[in-house]
Every structure is written in C-alpha cells, then in structure tokens.
Amino acid sequence: MKTAKIVTKLTADFIGLFFPRVCINCQTTLVQQENYLCVKCRLSLPKTHYHRVPDNPLDDKFIYEPKVRKATSFLFFNKGGIAQKLIHQIKYRNEPELGVLMGELFGRDLIEMNWPVDLIIPVPLHKSKLKRRGFNQSDAIAEGISRETGWPVATDLVIRRRRTSSQTKKSKVERWQNIHSVYTLTRSNELSGKTVAVVDDVLTTGATIGELITLLSQSGVKEIYVLTLAAGK
C-alpha cells in the first residue's frame, strides 16, 4: 500500500513537471494539495455573505413571490473577475468537478443558517444542450451543496421542455419573454408542502430562475430558497 502511494505521488510529480497545474485566477502553479485555486485566491474569494443579510439586493428581485424565503449567492460576479473565470471553467472547459467543489464551499457557509430545506432542485438544461455539454453545471453545484448540508438533490422533478436562445445581450423584458413557460413539473404531488432550494450558476435579472420559482409556487411548495454560485452587485 505504501509503495503504491509512493508510485502515485511520483507519477503525479512527473506529470506536473511537464504539465503544471495552475490557479484558474492568478495562474500561479498549484502545489499538490491545491485544486483549481491557490490558497491565496481561495481565501480572497469575493463572497457576498447575503445569506446573513436580512434584506439584500437579491431578495428584492423576488419580492413578487411571497414563498421565496431567502435569496443568496456565494460570490459577487464582476466581468473578468474570479467568479466569471470559475463559471467559464465549469461550463465551457468541461469541469463539473469544479462545480461540485464550489458547491461544497458554498454549502459550508450555508450550514450555519440551519434552513429547513427538504429538497434541492437544480435549474435544468434542455436535453439538447445537456447532450452537447455532457452535464448540467447547476447539478454539479447542487451536488456540492448537498454534500455539506445533507439536503437531498432531485434532478428529475422539473424538465426544460423547450430550447431558448441565449440570455446574453438581451434586455430585461426580452429575457423574461425568452424564458416564459419553459419549464414543466414531472411529479408535482411530491412537492406539496415541501421547502425547496432552487440552485443555479449565475443570477442576473432573475428571469430564468424566476420562471421556475413561479412554477414551483403554483405546485404547492411551502417555501423557496434561491441559491446561486454568483450574482452581480
């Protein structure tokens, strides 16, 4: 066993010599115990701490829906900032493991709140996009949160029934029109009276996640928590 560990370490060191792993944010070479981010960048993550703030800007985005108990994001999103780099790496560099890691870090912060969540529902992708990408980034983030909080994840209660064009560069009104009636529930009876946490990667206008929240509210859920990896200031 000890020999196997030595061989594994030597192999990793040899590979690292020619293909060094670097921090996603600052490009510093990572040491063996570091993954994706160096210690310095991990400690300087731009956390919002919105889960601790009674009335934060994200809560205001869902003021129209009384069943939304709290809305929070793990990180502030700035163009060119670390949150954007992380999300780009997860979605477009095929790194679902990074999504899980960020979900775990987020989940550790959420544990202190002791929220009575029965179920995590990741925002689903349309089947064509899921096939092309190979995974749903919201599923990965939700899995990480679940590992820390113990809240179970349900990926089959909501489906995205039609494909939409990219939300990027659309106005607020165009975003809402683009996403209208895009989701459907598979087994709404399983949601009645439940407290759910809806998980997505980025929150901008709230159109994408808002459409799902409306659907869940109509299904008879008791309360909703909105959790995203990042959100603009």
C-alpha positions as CSV (number, residue, x, y, z in Angstrom):
1,M,0.0,0.0,0.0
2,K,2.8,2.4,0.9
3,T,4.6,1.5,-2.3
4,A,1.5,2.2,-4.3
5,K,1.2,5.7,-2.7
6,I,4.8,6.5,-3.5
7,V,4.4,5.4,-7.1
8,T,1.2,7.5,-7.4
9,K,2.9,10.6,-6.0
10,L,6.0,10.2,-8.2
11,T,3.7,9.8,-11.3
12,A,1.8,13.0,-10.3
13,D,5.1,14.8,-9.8
14,F,6.4,13.7,-13.2
15,I,3.2,14.8,-15.0
16,G,3.2,18.1,-13.1
17,L,6.8,18.7,-14.2
18,F,5.7,18.8,-17.9
19,F,2.1,19.9,-17.5
20,P,1.9,22.0,-14.4
21,R,-1.5,22.8,-12.9
22,V,-2.1,26.5,-12.4
23,C,-4.6,28.5,-10.5
24,I,-7.6,29.5,-12.6
25,N,-7.5,33.0,-11.3
26,C,-3.8,34.1,-10.9
27,Q,-2.1,31.4,-13.0
28,T,0.3,30.5,-10.1
29,T,1.5,26.9,-10.2
30,L,-0.6,24.8,-7.8
31,V,1.0,22.6,-5.2
32,Q,-0.2,19.0,-4.8
33,Q,-2.8,19.7,-2.2
34,E,-4.4,22.6,-4.2
35,N,-7.2,22.1,-6.7
36,Y,-8.2,24.7,-9.3
37,L,-7.4,27.7,-7.0
38,C,-4.3,28.5,-5.0
39,V,-4.8,29.1,-1.3
40,K,-4.4,32.9,-1.7
41,C,-7.2,33.1,-4.3
42,R,-9.4,30.8,-2.4
43,L,-9.1,32.9,0.8
44,S,-9.8,36.0,-1.3
45,L,-13.0,34.8,-3.0
46,P,-15.4,37.7,-3.3
47,K,-18.1,36.3,-1.0
48,T,-21.4,38.1,-0.8
49,H,-22.5,36.7,2.6
50,Y,-26.0,37.6,1.5
51,H,-27.4,34.6,3.5
52,R,-26.6,36.6,6.6
53,V,-28.1,39.9,5.4
54,P,-31.8,40.3,6.3
55,D,-32.7,42.4,3.2
56,N,-30.2,42.0,0.4
57,P,-30.4,43.0,-3.3
58,L,-31.3,39.5,-4.4
59,D,-34.2,39.3,-2.0
60,D,-35.6,42.3,-3.8
61,K,-35.6,40.5,-7.2
62,F,-38.2,38.0,-5.9
63,I,-40.3,40.3,-3.8
64,Y,-43.3,39.5,-6.0
65,E,-43.2,35.9,-4.8
66,P,-44.2,35.5,-1.1
67,K,-43.0,31.9,-1.0
68,V,-39.4,33.0,-1.5
69,R,-37.9,33.0,2.0
70,K,-34.4,34.0,1.1
71,A,-32.2,34.6,-2.0
72,T,-28.4,34.4,-1.8
73,S,-25.3,34.0,-3.9
74,F,-21.9,32.7,-2.9
75,L,-19.8,35.1,-4.9
76,F,-20.0,38.6,-6.5
77,F,-19.9,38.4,-10.3
78,N,-17.7,41.0,-12.0
79,K,-16.6,41.0,-15.6
80,G,-13.1,39.5,-15.8
81,G,-13.3,38.6,-12.1
82,I,-12.7,35.3,-10.4
83,A,-16.4,34.3,-10.3
84,Q,-16.6,34.7,-14.1
85,K,-13.4,32.7,-14.6
86,L,-14.7,29.9,-12.3
87,I,-18.1,29.7,-14.1
88,H,-16.5,29.8,-17.5
89,Q,-14.2,26.9,-16.5
90,I,-17.1,24.9,-15.2
91,K,-19.4,25.4,-18.2
92,Y,-17.1,25.6,-21.2
93,R,-13.9,23.7,-20.1
94,N,-15.8,20.6,-19.0
95,E,-15.0,20.9,-15.3
96,P,-18.1,19.6,-13.4
97,E,-15.8,18.7,-10.5
98,L,-15.0,22.4,-10.1
99,G,-18.8,23.0,-9.8
100,V,-19.0,20.4,-7.1
101,L,-16.1,22.0,-5.3
102,M,-17.6,25.4,-5.4
103,G,-20.9,24.0,-4.2
104,E,-19.1,22.4,-1.3
105,L,-17.5,25.8,-0.3
106,F,-20.9,27.4,-0.6
107,G,-22.6,24.7,1.4
108,R,-20.2,25.2,4.3
109,D,-21.3,28.8,4.6
110,L,-25.0,27.8,4.4
111,I,-24.8,25.2,7.2
112,E,-24.7,27.9,9.9
113,M,-28.2,29.1,8.8
114,N,-29.9,25.8,9.6
115,W,-32.5,26.4,7.0
116,P,-35.3,23.7,6.9
117,V,-34.7,22.6,3.3
118,D,-36.3,19.3,2.3
119,L,-35.0,19.2,-1.3
120,I,-32.6,20.9,-3.7
121,I,-33.9,21.5,-7.3
122,P,-31.1,22.5,-9.8
123,V,-32.3,24.6,-12.7
124,P,-32.5,22.1,-15.6
125,L,-31.0,22.4,-19.0
126,H,-32.8,21.5,-22.2
127,K,-32.0,17.9,-23.3
128,S,-30.2,19.2,-26.5
129,K,-27.9,21.4,-24.5
130,L,-27.3,18.7,-21.9
131,K,-26.3,16.3,-24.6
132,R,-23.9,18.8,-26.1
133,R,-22.3,19.8,-22.9
134,G,-22.4,16.4,-21.2
135,F,-23.5,17.7,-17.8
136,N,-25.6,20.4,-16.1
137,Q,-23.5,22.9,-14.1
138,S,-26.4,23.5,-11.7
139,D,-26.5,19.8,-10.9
140,A,-22.8,19.9,-10.1
141,I,-23.2,22.9,-7.8
142,A,-26.2,21.3,-6.1
143,E,-24.3,18.1,-5.5
144,G,-21.6,20.1,-3.7
145,I,-24.1,21.9,-1.6
146,S,-25.8,18.6,-0.8
147,R,-22.5,17.0,0.4
148,E,-22.1,19.7,3.0
149,T,-25.7,20.4,4.1
150,G,-27.2,16.9,3.8
151,W,-30.1,18.3,1.7
152,P,-31.1,15.7,-1.0
153,V,-31.0,16.7,-4.7
154,A,-33.8,16.0,-7.1
155,T,-32.9,16.4,-10.8
156,D,-36.0,14.7,-12.3
157,L,-38.9,16.7,-10.8
158,V,-38.5,19.6,-13.3
159,I,-37.7,19.4,-17.0
160,R,-37.0,22.2,-19.5
161,R,-39.5,21.5,-22.2
162,R,-38.3,23.9,-24.9
163,R,-35.0,25.3,-26.0
164,T,-34.4,29.0,-25.7
165,S,-31.9,31.4,-27.2
166,S,-29.0,32.7,-25.1
167,Q,-30.0,35.3,-22.5
168,T,-26.7,37.2,-23.1
169,K,-27.2,40.7,-24.6
170,K,-31.0,40.6,-24.1
171,S,-32.8,43.3,-22.2
172,K,-34.7,42.5,-19.0
173,V,-38.0,42.3,-20.8
174,E,-36.6,40.2,-23.6
175,R,-35.1,37.8,-21.0
176,W,-38.5,37.3,-19.4
177,Q,-40.2,36.8,-22.8
178,N,-37.5,34.3,-23.8
179,I,-37.9,32.1,-20.8
180,H,-41.7,32.2,-20.4
181,S,-43.3,28.8,-19.9
182,V,-40.1,26.9,-20.5
183,Y,-40.3,24.5,-17.5
184,T,-42.7,21.8,-16.6
185,L,-43.1,19.5,-13.5
186,T,-43.0,15.8,-13.8
187,R,-44.4,14.9,-10.3
188,S,-45.9,18.0,-8.7
189,N,-47.5,15.9,-6.0
190,E,-44.1,15.2,-4.5
191,L,-43.5,18.9,-3.9
192,S,-46.6,19.8,-1.9
193,G,-45.8,21.2,1.5
194,K,-42.0,20.9,0.9
195,T,-39.4,23.6,1.4
196,V,-37.1,23.6,-1.6
197,A,-33.8,25.3,-2.6
198,V,-33.5,26.2,-6.2
199,V,-29.9,26.2,-7.4
200,D,-28.4,27.9,-10.5
201,D,-24.9,29.2,-11.6
202,V,-25.5,32.9,-12.1
203,L,-28.2,35.3,-11.2
204,T,-28.7,38.4,-13.3
205,T,-32.2,39.7,-13.9
206,G,-33.7,36.6,-12.2
207,A,-35.7,35.7,-15.3
208,T,-34.5,32.1,-15.7
209,I,-34.8,31.1,-12.1
210,G,-37.9,33.3,-11.6
211,E,-39.9,31.3,-14.1
212,L,-39.1,28.1,-12.3
213,I,-39.9,29.7,-8.9
214,T,-43.4,30.7,-10.2
215,L,-44.0,27.1,-11.4
216,L,-42.9,25.7,-8.0
217,S,-45.1,28.1,-6.1
218,Q,-48.1,27.0,-8.1
219,S,-47.3,23.4,-7.3
220,G,-47.9,23.9,-3.6
221,V,-44.4,24.1,-2.2
222,K,-44.3,25.6,1.3
223,E,-41.2,27.8,1.0
224,I,-38.4,28.5,-1.5
225,Y,-34.8,29.4,-1.1
226,V,-32.8,30.7,-4.1
227,L,-29.1,29.8,-4.2
228,T,-26.7,30.7,-7.0
229,L,-23.0,30.5,-7.3
230,A,-22.6,34.1,-8.4
231,A,-24.6,37.3,-8.8
232,G,-23.8,40.8,-10.0
233,K,-23.5,43.6,-7.4
